[in-house]
Amino acid sequence: MKKNQQVFAIFQKIYGLLERRQKQAFALILLVMAVSAALTQFTPKAIGWLTDDILQQNSLDFWKIVPILCAILVVTVVNELLKIGRRLLVEDTATKLEKKARGLVIVSLLRAPLAFLRKP
């Protein structure tokens, strides 16, 4: 239980380092992840629908399956674009967070007394 509290405290400190814009980007990242997860589920379901439709028919009419194939293509491309956008947002937010944390460490080291940094 104590370890969980320590981990929670660490996440609170990290969240506190984020600026307002980065917190908004983080919320957007979570939303993009949710939409991407839903789109990822669509492709296998659409292929299942397509397979069931083809197996139920006696003859195969290519023009009847084109809309489903186009929907699969569009969903797949949109999903990959969302993944790319999410990666860019995550990298941008992480880079800014790392830069801010590094600056805080440097400032606190500069404020420390020199005797603290010397080895006995």
N, CA, C and O of each residue as an XYZ file, in Angstrom:
480
protein
N       0.826     -1.196      0.000
C       0.000      0.000      0.000
C       0.868      1.258      0.000
O       0.566      2.236     -0.683
N       1.956      1.214      0.781
C       2.826      2.387      0.866
C       3.503      2.639     -0.477
O       3.698      3.788     -0.875
N       3.861      1.558     -1.172
C       4.496      1.702     -2.484
C       3.530      2.356     -3.474
O       3.942      3.184     -4.286
N       2.257      1.990     -3.411
C       1.254      2.618     -4.284
C       1.143      4.109     -4.012
O       0.986      4.902     -4.941
N       1.223      4.496     -2.739
C       1.159      5.914     -2.384
C       2.383      6.649     -2.902
O       2.283      7.793     -3.346
N       3.543      5.992     -2.847
C       4.761      6.615     -3.362
C       4.669      6.807     -4.869
O       5.047      7.857     -5.388
N       4.165      5.788     -5.578
C       4.015      5.891     -7.029
C       3.011      6.996     -7.367
O       3.235      7.775     -8.294
N       1.916      7.065     -6.624
C       0.917      8.109     -6.851
C       1.521      9.493     -6.615
O       1.244     10.430     -7.363
N       2.343      9.618     -5.580
C       2.989     10.906     -5.289
C       3.937     11.305     -6.420
O       4.029     12.481     -6.771
N       4.635     10.333     -6.981
C       5.541     10.618     -8.095
C       4.742     11.107     -9.306
O       5.132     12.074     -9.961
N       3.624     10.436     -9.601
C       2.793     10.869    -10.729
C       2.219     12.259    -10.496
O       2.089     13.039    -11.439
N       1.877     12.576     -9.260
C       1.379     13.921     -8.960
C       2.459     14.961     -9.214
O       2.179     16.027     -9.763
N       3.693     14.659     -8.818
C       4.793     15.608     -9.045
C       5.051     15.795    -10.542
O       5.269     16.913    -11.007
N       5.023     14.700    -11.281
C       5.231     14.797    -12.731
C       4.103     15.599    -13.366
O       4.350     16.450    -14.221
N       2.865     15.333    -12.955
C       1.718     16.080    -13.482
C       1.831     17.556    -13.132
O       1.419     18.414    -13.913
N       2.396     17.860    -11.947
C       2.591     19.248    -11.540
C       3.615     19.970    -12.397
O       3.574     21.195    -12.506
N       4.543     19.222    -13.014
C       5.538     19.846    -13.892
C       4.937     20.271    -15.234
O       5.483     21.132    -15.924
N       3.821     19.666    -15.589
C       3.204     19.990    -16.876
C       2.551     21.367    -16.827
O       1.887     21.723    -15.853
N       2.751     22.123    -17.885
C       2.079     23.413    -18.007
C       0.648     23.172    -18.488
O       0.288     22.054    -18.858
N      -0.144     24.208    -18.478
C      -1.562     24.076    -18.848
C      -1.710     23.527    -20.267
O      -2.540     22.652    -20.516
N      -0.914     24.037    -21.181
C      -0.994     23.598    -22.581
C      -0.608     22.118    -22.704
O      -1.194     21.379    -23.495
N       0.385     21.697    -21.913
C       0.805     20.301    -21.952
C      -0.264     19.391    -21.345
O      -0.449     18.262    -21.800
N      -0.964     19.877    -20.323
C      -2.051     19.096    -19.738
C      -3.181     18.930    -20.752
O      -3.802     17.869    -20.831
N      -3.441     19.972    -21.517
C      -4.457     19.883    -22.564
C      -4.020     18.906    -23.655
O      -4.829     18.136    -24.171
N      -2.735     18.948    -23.999
C      -2.214     18.011    -24.994
C      -2.326     16.579    -24.481
O      -2.627     15.663    -25.246
N      -2.084     16.390    -23.192
C      -2.198     15.075    -22.586
C      -3.641     14.575    -22.679
O      -3.868     13.404    -22.985
N      -4.606     15.439    -22.422
C      -6.021     15.063    -22.541
C      -6.351     14.718    -23.996
O      -7.083     13.764    -24.260
N      -5.812     15.491    -24.933
C      -6.020     15.213    -26.351
C      -5.406     13.870    -26.738
O      -5.983     13.123    -27.529
N      -4.243     13.568    -26.184
C      -3.591     12.285    -26.453
C      -4.475     11.135    -25.984
O      -4.624     10.136    -26.687
N      -5.062     11.275    -24.794
C      -5.955     10.227    -24.287
C      -7.177     10.057    -25.186
O      -7.620      8.936    -25.434
N      -7.719     11.173    -25.671
C      -8.866     11.111    -26.571
C      -8.491     10.431    -27.885
O      -9.240      9.596    -28.392
N      -7.342     10.787    -28.430
C      -6.877     10.181    -29.674
C      -6.664      8.675    -29.482
O      -6.981      7.878    -30.365
N      -6.128      8.298    -28.324
C      -5.929      6.873    -28.050
C      -7.261      6.128    -28.005
O      -7.359      5.006    -28.502
N      -8.274      6.737    -27.418
C      -9.591      6.096    -27.341
C     -10.201      5.940    -28.741
O     -10.736      4.883    -29.075
N     -10.117      6.993    -29.548
C     -10.655      6.929    -30.911
C      -9.885      5.900    -31.734
O     -10.481      5.139    -32.498
N      -8.570      5.878    -31.580
C      -7.738      4.923    -32.307
C      -8.073      3.491    -31.912
O      -8.094      2.599    -32.760
N      -8.335      3.270    -30.636
C      -8.713      1.925    -30.180
C     -10.037      1.499    -30.817
O     -10.196      0.343    -31.209
N     -10.979      2.427    -30.920
C     -12.268      2.109    -31.546
C     -12.081      1.814    -33.034
O     -12.681      0.881    -33.568
N     -11.248      2.612    -33.697
C     -11.014      2.384    -35.125
C     -10.273      1.075    -35.370
O     -10.504      0.412    -36.380
N      -9.394      0.704    -34.459
C      -8.664     -0.543    -34.586
C      -9.627     -1.739    -34.525
O      -9.395     -2.759    -35.174
N     -10.687     -1.611    -33.757
C     -11.683     -2.682    -33.656
C     -12.564     -2.767    -34.889
O     -13.142     -3.819    -35.164
N     -12.675     -1.673    -35.637
C     -13.566     -1.648    -36.797
C     -13.062     -2.545    -37.926
O     -13.858     -3.243    -38.555
N     -11.767     -2.537    -38.191
C     -11.224     -3.262    -39.337
C     -11.518     -4.767    -39.276
O     -12.033     -5.310    -40.254
N     -11.215     -5.464    -38.171
C     -11.550     -6.895    -38.143
C     -13.059     -7.157    -38.245
O     -13.490     -8.130    -38.863
N     -13.846     -6.277    -37.633
C     -15.308     -6.452    -37.723
C     -15.784     -6.270    -39.163
O     -16.634     -7.025    -39.636
N     -15.244     -5.279    -39.855
C     -15.640     -5.047    -41.249
C     -15.219     -6.218    -42.131
O     -15.955     -6.608    -43.038
N     -14.060     -6.770    -41.875
C     -13.614     -7.941    -42.649
C     -14.537     -9.129    -42.358
O     -14.858     -9.909    -43.255
N     -14.956     -9.257    -41.102
C     -15.910    -10.319    -40.751
C     -17.238    -10.134    -41.465
O     -17.798    -11.097    -41.989
N     -17.750     -8.907    -41.492
C     -18.998     -8.621    -42.213
C     -18.850     -8.950    -43.696
O     -19.730     -9.546    -44.317
N     -17.707     -8.539    -44.236
C     -17.452     -8.772    -45.652
C     -17.404    -10.272    -45.941
O     -17.992    -10.729    -46.921
N     -16.723    -11.028    -45.115
C     -16.615    -12.474    -45.295
C     -17.987    -13.134    -45.177
O     -18.339    -13.986    -45.992
N     -18.750    -12.746    -44.176
C     -20.094    -13.308    -44.011
C     -20.974    -12.990    -45.213
O     -21.725    -13.848    -45.675
N     -20.887    -11.779    -45.716
C     -21.689    -11.356    -46.866
C     -21.311    -12.148    -48.106
O     -22.182    -12.568    -48.867
N     -20.026    -12.352    -48.310
C     -19.564    -13.097    -49.489
C     -19.988    -14.557    -49.397
O     -20.412    -15.148    -50.390
N     -19.873    -15.138    -48.206
C     -20.214    -16.554    -48.051
C     -21.711    -16.802    -48.166
O     -22.116    -17.908    -48.523
N     -22.536    -15.818    -47.877
C     -23.981    -15.991    -47.954
C     -24.503    -15.888    -49.386
O     -25.600    -16.361    -49.683
N     -23.735    -15.283    -50.257
C     -24.182    -15.090    -51.633
C     -23.708    -16.251    -52.509
O     -22.660    -16.850    -52.271
N     -24.512    -16.543    -53.522
C     -24.140    -17.602    -54.471
C     -23.092    -17.112    -55.458
O     -22.169    -17.843    -55.819
N     -23.245    -15.881    -55.884
C     -22.286    -15.318    -56.833
C     -21.641    -14.087    -56.208
O     -22.232    -13.409    -55.368
N     -20.433    -13.824    -56.634
C     -19.662    -12.709    -56.079
C     -19.797    -11.501    -56.994
O     -19.428    -11.554    -58.167
N     -20.329    -10.416    -56.449
C     -20.446     -9.167    -57.194
C     -19.444     -8.183    -56.588
O     -19.612     -7.706    -55.466
N     -18.409     -7.899    -57.358
C     -17.323     -7.053    -56.857
C     -17.816     -5.671    -56.448
O     -17.326     -5.116    -55.464
N     -18.761     -5.110    -57.169
C     -19.212     -3.742    -56.896
C     -20.001     -3.639    -55.593
O     -20.170     -2.543    -55.059
N     -20.483     -4.763    -55.078
C     -21.179     -4.744    -53.792
C     -20.202     -4.669    -52.618
O     -20.544     -4.166    -51.548
N     -18.991     -5.172    -52.829
C     -18.019     -5.168    -51.725
C     -17.081     -3.967    -51.758
O     -16.342     -3.730    -50.803
N     -17.107     -3.212    -52.845
C     -16.234     -2.027    -52.953
C     -16.485     -1.020    -51.828
O     -15.513     -0.509    -51.271
N     -17.730     -0.705    -51.461
C     -17.920      0.258    -50.368
C     -17.312     -0.216    -49.037
O     -16.758      0.581    -48.281
N     -17.424     -1.514    -48.767
C     -16.838     -2.033    -47.517
C     -15.319     -1.964    -47.577
O     -14.669     -1.616    -46.591
N     -14.751     -2.296    -48.739
C     -13.299     -2.197    -48.896
C     -12.818     -0.752    -48.758
O     -11.778     -0.490    -48.154
N     -13.575      0.169    -49.318
C     -13.225      1.596    -49.193
C     -13.327      2.058    -47.739
O     -12.490      2.828    -47.268
N     -14.343      1.590    -47.039
C     -14.478      1.950    -45.620
C     -13.311      1.405    -44.814
O     -12.785      2.096    -43.941
N     -12.900      0.175    -45.095
C     -11.738     -0.409    -44.403
C     -10.493      0.416    -44.689
O      -9.708      0.701    -43.784
N     -10.313      0.799    -45.945
C      -9.149      1.611    -46.326
C      -9.148      2.961    -45.611
O      -8.125      3.374    -45.065
N     -10.286      3.645    -45.612
C     -10.378      4.964    -44.981
C     -10.136      4.857    -43.481
O      -9.393      5.659    -42.914
N     -10.750      3.887    -42.841
C     -10.580      3.721    -41.390
C      -9.127      3.416    -41.057
O      -8.587      3.953    -40.090
N      -8.499      2.570    -41.837
C      -7.101      2.221    -41.582
C      -6.186      3.433    -41.745
O      -5.306      3.663    -40.915
N      -6.388      4.201    -42.802
C      -5.552      5.393    -43.032
C      -5.779      6.430    -41.931
O      -4.816      7.000    -41.418
N      -7.025      6.681    -41.564
C      -7.320      7.646    -40.491
C      -6.711      7.188    -39.178
O      -6.167      7.999    -38.429
N      -6.798      5.893    -38.892
C      -6.230      5.359    -37.663
C      -4.710      5.556    -37.632
O      -4.159      5.939    -36.600
N      -4.044      5.302    -38.733
C      -2.591      5.480    -38.771
C      -2.216      6.956    -38.647
O      -1.221      7.287    -38.002
N      -2.996      7.839    -39.252
C      -2.731      9.274    -39.103
C      -2.914      9.713    -37.644
O      -2.145     10.529    -37.135
N      -3.922      9.174    -36.988
C      -4.118      9.474    -35.562
C      -2.945      8.979    -34.727
O      -2.504      9.656    -33.798
N      -2.447      7.801    -35.061
C      -1.291      7.260    -34.325
C      -0.063      8.146    -34.513
O       0.682      8.389    -33.564
N       0.146      8.625    -35.729
C       1.288      9.508    -35.994
C       1.137     10.814    -35.216
O       2.084     11.287    -34.588
N      -0.074     11.393    -35.266
C      -0.320     12.629    -34.513
C      -0.132     12.440    -33.022
O       0.423     13.308    -32.349
N      -0.588     11.316    -32.505
C      -0.425     11.029    -31.078
C       1.052     10.926    -30.709
O       1.482     11.460    -29.686
N       1.824     10.237    -31.547
C       3.266     10.123    -31.273
C       3.936     11.493    -31.249
O       4.773     11.762    -30.387
N       3.571     12.354    -32.190
C       4.151     13.695    -32.221
C       3.790     14.479    -30.960
O       4.643     15.154    -30.384
N       2.534     14.392    -30.532
C       2.105     15.083    -29.310
C       2.835     14.551    -28.080
O       3.263     15.319    -27.218
N       2.970     13.235    -28.009
C       3.658     12.631    -26.860
C       5.119     13.061    -26.832
O       5.639     13.424    -25.777
N       5.782     13.024    -27.980
C       7.192     13.414    -28.029
C       7.369     14.889    -27.682
O       8.302     15.247    -26.963
N       6.493     15.735    -28.179
C       6.575     17.160    -27.880
C       6.381     17.417    -26.390
O       7.145     18.161    -25.774
N       5.356     16.796    -25.820
C       5.071     16.984    -24.389
C       6.207     16.439    -23.540
O       6.621     17.075    -22.571
N       6.715     15.257    -23.900
C       7.803     14.647    -23.121
C       9.075     15.479    -23.211
O       9.791     15.625    -22.220
N       9.361     16.022    -24.386
C      10.563     16.842    -24.548
C      10.472     18.105    -23.698
O      11.437     18.480    -23.032
N       9.310     18.759    -23.721
C       9.143     19.974    -22.910
C       9.207     19.660    -21.428
O       9.776     20.431    -20.656
N       8.631     18.537    -21.019
C       8.671     18.139    -19.617
C      10.104     17.849    -19.187
O      10.528     18.261    -18.107
N      10.842     17.145    -20.026
C      12.237     16.836    -19.705
C      13.075     18.111    -19.615
O      13.920     18.238    -18.728
N      12.845     19.046    -20.521
C      13.584     20.306    -20.509
C      13.286     21.096    -19.230
O      14.192     21.668    -18.623
N      12.018     21.123    -18.829
C      11.645     21.843    -17.613
C      12.235     21.171    -16.374
O      12.733     21.849    -15.476
N      12.178     19.844    -16.326
C      12.737     19.114    -15.182
C      14.248     19.312    -15.103
O      14.795     19.484    -14.014
N      14.921     19.289    -16.245
C      16.367     19.505    -16.265
C      16.700     20.906    -15.769
O      17.662     21.091    -15.024
N      15.908     21.893    -16.179
C      16.124     23.265    -15.704
C      15.941     23.384    -14.204
O      16.705     24.083    -13.539
N      14.929     22.705    -13.659
C      14.716     22.727    -12.204
C      15.881     22.084    -11.455
O      16.283     22.563    -10.394
N      16.418     21.006    -12.005
C      17.564     20.346    -11.374
C      18.776     21.264    -11.397
O      19.482     21.375    -10.395
N      19.025     21.915    -12.510
C      20.175     22.818    -12.617
C      20.028     23.980    -11.648
O      20.993     24.354    -10.981
N      18.840     24.554    -11.563
C      18.605     25.667    -10.633
C      18.830     25.218     -9.196
O      19.452     25.936     -8.414
N      18.331     24.038     -8.841
C      18.520     23.584     -7.454
C      19.977     23.244     -7.175
O      20.441     23.432     -6.051
N      20.708     22.750     -8.164
C      22.142     22.495     -7.971
C      22.924     23.798     -7.818
O      23.873     23.877     -7.038
N      22.518     24.806     -8.563
C      23.195     26.095     -8.449
C      22.922     26.756     -7.102
O      23.748     27.533     -6.623
N      21.807     26.469     -6.497
C      21.467     27.034     -5.193
C      22.108     26.266     -4.038
O      22.199     26.783     -2.924
N      22.546     25.055     -4.294
C      23.127     24.238     -3.225
C      24.479     24.822     -2.818
O      25.207     25.345     -3.662
N      24.818     24.736     -1.536
C      26.131     25.219     -1.100
C      27.235     24.352     -1.699
O      27.057     23.154     -1.915
N      28.380     24.985     -1.963
C      29.490     24.259     -2.584
C      30.011     23.143     -1.665
O      30.503     22.124     -2.149
N      29.905     23.327     -0.378
C      30.367     22.285      0.544
C      29.551     21.008      0.378
O      30.047     19.909      0.624
N      28.325     21.158     -0.031
C      27.462     19.997     -0.232
C      27.960     19.149     -1.417
O      27.814     17.927     -1.423
N      28.553     19.827     -2.419
C      28.992     19.123     -3.624
C      30.393     18.551     -3.505
O      30.763     17.692     -4.305
N      31.173     18.986     -2.553
C      32.549     18.502     -2.389
C      32.547     17.179     -1.643
O      31.743     16.943     -0.741
N      33.471     16.332     -2.050
C      33.614     15.048     -1.353
C      34.528     15.250     -0.167
O      35.513     15.981     -0.265
N      34.219     14.605      0.974
C      35.076     14.766      2.173
C      36.398     14.061      2.033
O      37.220     14.103      2.948
